[in-house]
Amino acid sequence: MIPLATLIFTSGFLPKWLSVPMLIASAGYLLDSSAHILLPGRATISQFTAVGDLAFPLWLLVKGVDLSRWQPGAVA
């Protein structure tokens, strides 16, 4: 998810603020995976990271990409 957040930030087709919840979600998943390996039986935080993970597909469904920036890039 870190590469996806980087692509969202640098693309220009999507708002830059959308990469922040993706980075938070990726850090949460990394911590959650590490906790499962190092401390089995502990509580998970993945239910909180899912909020950041759902922001990206919801944005694409509701708003989509910025067509004014997309179309000149598609022609070139």
N, C-alpha and C positions, 0 to 999 in steps of 0.2 A: 504494500500500500504506500510505502514511501516513494517509490518511483511514480506511482499514479498521482500522488500529491504534488510531486515536482512537475509533472507534465501539466497538471491543472494550473499551477502557478505560472508556468512559462508559456502556456499556449496562447493566451490572449483571446480565446474564444469563450472562455468561462471566467467568472469573477475570481479575483485572486483570494478573496476571503474564504472561498469554498475549499481551498487547500488546507486551511487551518484545522477544521474539524477532521479532515482526513489524516493529517499528521498526528493529531491527538488520538485518533482511533488506532493508528498504526503503533504508536507508543504504548497504548493500552493493551493491544493484542500481544505485543512483545513482552510486556510485563506479565501478562496473564499466562503466556506460554512458559516463561521462565519460572513463574511461581508454581505451575503444575509440575515442572521437572524437579525444582529444588525443594519445594515444600508441598508434597502431595496432601490432599485433603483440606487445603485452605480455601477460603471463599474466592470466587472469581469476580473480576470487574468487567467482564465482557458485555454485560447488559448495559453498562454505561458507554462503552466504546461503540456500541451499535448505533447510537444516535449520530455520531460523526460519520459512520459508515453509510447510513441511510440518507444523509444530506445530499450526496452526489447523485444517486439515481432519482431522488425526488426533484432535484433541480432540473435534471435533464427531462423529466416527464412534464413538469409544469412550465418551465421557462425555455429550455433548450439552449442552443448556442447562439451567439451574436451573429446573425446572418450578414450584417454589413461588413464584418471582418472575415467571415468564412468564404464568401463568394469570390473576392479578389484572390485569395490564396488558392482556391480551387481552379481558377483560370490559368494561373501561372504554372 
